[in-house]
Amino acid sequence: MAVVQNRSRSEWQDLDRDHYLHPFTDHKDLGKKKSRIIARADGVYIYDVDGKKILDGMSGLWCVNIGYGREELVSAATRQLRELPYYNSFFQCAHPPSIELSRMLVEVTQPQFNRVFYTGSGSEAIDTMIRMVRQYWQLLGQPGRQTIIARVNAYHGSTVAGASLGGMKAMHGQGGAPLQGIEHIAQPYWFGSDRKLPPDEFGLQVARELDTKIRQVGVEKVAAFVAEPIQGAGGVVIPPATYWPEIQKICDKHGILLITDEVICGFGRLGAWFGADYYGVKPDLMTFAKGVSSGYLPLGGVMVGDRVGDVLIEKGGEFFHGYTYSGHPASCAVAIETLNILKREKLVERVRDDIGPYLQKKWHSLAEHPMVGETRMVGLMGALELVKSKSPITKFSSDQGVGVICRDILVNNGLVMRAVGDTIVVAPPLVLTHAEADELIDKARKCLDLTLAAVKK
Ligand SMILES: *Cc1c(COP(=O)(O)O)cnc(C)c1O
């Protein structure tokens, strides 16, 4: 017998409205519009309770990287649930799946990474990282180094620490964030600037804000700089090529830790194992989640480089930190199988050499549309900017909600992409076929036309 009853769409919607508080949702609005109930999924497609088929151009929430319906992951989870559904890794315990996954993660990350700390999510990974960074400097006898520098519009999760470290103003306005000791510098968002500088010069200028901020705060007070290699939830902000090398230089010069939040960029999204690899930087810590288990079960963690790991172990004693579900056996089993599939099907290389370039070329053809001011994409992570006019570039006023109009048209026409203001973002599963990429682009083009018509009205 099915665990979940069969109900009609409207029954689900009414129960949902009455009892279910959703993340990042205006519930008054939801009560009126009713939620879209997704019932099943296969490959790159999701299906709502009415059976409507929708191409998932967002891989769920940037996580279902190897696609839906992968029997290998289902059987990895069920086998593990039968064998050992749960045991903790506190108090000098461990279990084979969490140990095996650690070995595999060390293998796919840069050589400085020899250890991993598990969490249940990206937000928890961020909290772990913050505590670890501050503990590291404490152990080195520099307890004054508490300040962590992040970026405006960054997304680092929704716990108090994650919301604080993130640079989203709306989140800072609620629930007691931001925590003390967190500073934000500008994001390398060329299209969002006045576009007077060439992108490479702009990239250098924005990177050098880190240097300025470190001097303002005082070098002896700064612990680390944290950033997503490419900002995801902030609108797929792809930095100019000059940006990351300059950031690395500044971190090295001041001796502060460099941390990449790889929750979205990690595990092949950019056509490299990690965003740090793609940009050629050498982080001291990396936070991850989402793609590590392809979203089938929750898992996150922090890759700990030797610079930090050696100090924590040699001088640290007990680190009073951990989660009940740190290294959950079933999640680890699913992650092991996800990594096996990424390797076996050469999906990282596929994004770099095949489907990535294929989709990018088509995506850039959308720039010819009268409503598109810019297209950008690295690997399978991209964005386009909706504009009122193209020369000179004029943006819509934000109260027109053009991005949301476009997003709703998209989903009604069978394609999920997300709106971040008037930026439409895309991050399809890494298993996307050429035919599915064609479908994605055809639907996107058609919906841009429909959006243009709707906005003109
Ligand atoms: C999603 C995300 C997080 C938070 O992960 P959760 O699993 O939702 O807690 C952190 N950082 C980045 C870059 C993310 O995209």
The ligand as an SDF file (V2000), in Angstrom:
LIG
                    3D

 15 15  0  0  0  0  0  0  0  0999 V2000
   21.8570   26.1600   -1.3160 C   0  0  0  0  0  0  0  0  0  0  0  0
   23.0930   26.8020   -0.8590 C   0  0  0  0  0  0  0  0  0  0  0  0
   23.4800   26.7760    0.4840 C   0  0  0  0  0  0  0  0  0  0  0  0
   22.5920   26.2140    1.5500 C   0  0  0  0  0  0  0  0  0  0  0  0
   22.3950   24.8530    1.4200 O   0  0  0  0  0  0  0  0  0  0  0  0
   21.1450   24.1540    2.1590 P   0  0  0  0  0  0  0  0  0  0  0  0
   21.3690   22.7020    1.8970 O   0  0  0  0  0  0  0  0  0  0  0  0
   19.9020   24.7000    1.5200 O   0  0  0  0  0  0  0  0  0  0  0  0
   21.2120   24.4880    3.5860 O   0  0  0  0  0  0  0  0  0  0  0  0
   24.6980   27.2970    0.8270 C   0  0  0  0  0  0  0  0  0  0  0  0
   25.5140   27.8420   -0.1010 N   0  0  0  0  0  0  0  0  0  0  0  0
   25.1690   27.8820   -1.3980 C   0  0  0  0  0  0  0  0  0  0  0  0
   26.1340   28.4670   -2.3930 C   0  0  0  0  0  0  0  0  0  0  0  0
   23.9460   27.4060   -1.8280 C   0  0  0  0  0  0  0  0  0  0  0  0
   23.5900   27.4880   -3.0940 O   0  0  0  0  0  0  0  0  0  0  0  0
  1  2  1  0
  2  3  1  0
  2 14  2  0
  3  4  1  0
  3 10  2  0
  4  5  1  0
  5  6  1  0
  6  7  2  0
  6  8  1  0
  6  9  1  0
 10 11  1  0
 11 12  2  0
 12 13  1  0
 12 14  1  0
 14 15  1  0
M  END
$$$$
